Amino acid sequence: AQSVTQLDSQVPVFEEAPVELRCNYSSSVSVYLFWYVQYPNQGLQLLLKYLSGSTLVESINGFEAEFNKSQTSFHLRKPSVHISDTAEYFCAVSAFSGGYNKLIFGAGTRLAVHP
Amino acid sequence: EAQVTQNPRYLITVTGKKLTVTCSQNMNHEYMSWYRQDPGLGLRQIYYSMNVEVTDKGDVPEGYKVSRKEKRNFPLILESPSPNQTSLYFCASSLSRNQPQHFGDGTRLSIL
């Protein structure tokens, strides 16, 4: 069965510091990978996605993630965070299983950026 | 504006009183889904729908019902709510199952 593990439930960091939010998944089949962001009192918004092609994907607000098939990871990184990046981040995996694609979410990582 | 609209946003009710949370999308998406979000558990899928009149159970369907009579609407029904259904609920839609999903702003339910 597929599963998604976000290794850190909370990540505190100072403004302008780099950050990495870790995500590992388990699946024996080809996958699509997503990062979603949830700001307070809002729904989830797609941050970036890997469907195929280049293993390094970027978002418009400076985040990037790299699909590493051998390590089954899809870690999210940003070289310099802002206060406005404070939010909860969810890694999600869509894997083909039993005749259809199933989307599974990790438990989330709460990023807190401090001045 | 492309959006998924859920109503109500907040609801406090009592055990056993039937309630419906509505969900509507204006993007002509075929795939719609309901999730519940609980601390430390992430999002868990309750039910999903591949198209009109096609629905199926997700990971935590017990105590919930859904219907998909029109493409744009996908209501979530709690026939006899219980306190363990107190949670934050999200509706989502996408063009197909493996495409990124668009989420509503959430409905916070408290069952006393």
Interface residues (C-beta under 8 A of the other chain):
Chain A: V4 Q6 S9 Y32 F34 Y36 N41 Q42 G43 L44 Q45 L46 K49 L51 F90 S94 F96 Y100 N101 L103 F105 G106 A107 G108
Chain B: V4 S33 Y35 G40 L41 G42 L43 R44 Q45 F90 A92 R97 N98 P100 Q101 H102 F103 G104 D105 G106
